Amino acid sequence: MRIDKFLNGVNIVKRRSIADEMCKEGVVFINGKKAKSSRNVKVGDKIEIHYLKGIKKYEVLKLPETKTIPKSKKNEYVKEIQ
């Protein structure tokens, strides 16, 4: 699954276009490397998002099989690490 679709699908960002723009700006990293929006995400990958106020780190636990998941199930798919 593409990183932009994943970030939107698991409710880390509200819209896929925002995730795409974040990748273009170079603030999204997968396993320590800058990620283009077309980069595929696998289970176990570490995602970093560099916001102005700090860095958020996530670990991919599971890939969604549908386009979006309920916000209440976010913790099944991604774990925030710090």
Secondary structure as UniProt FT lines:
FT   HELIX           3..9
FT   TURN            10..11
FT   HELIX           16..25
FT   STRAND          28..30
FT   TURN            31..32
FT   STRAND          33..34
FT   TURN            37..38
FT   TURN            43..44
FT   STRAND          46..51
FT   TURN            52..53
FT   STRAND          54..60
FT   HELIX           71..73
FT   HELIX           74..77
FT   STRAND          78..81
//
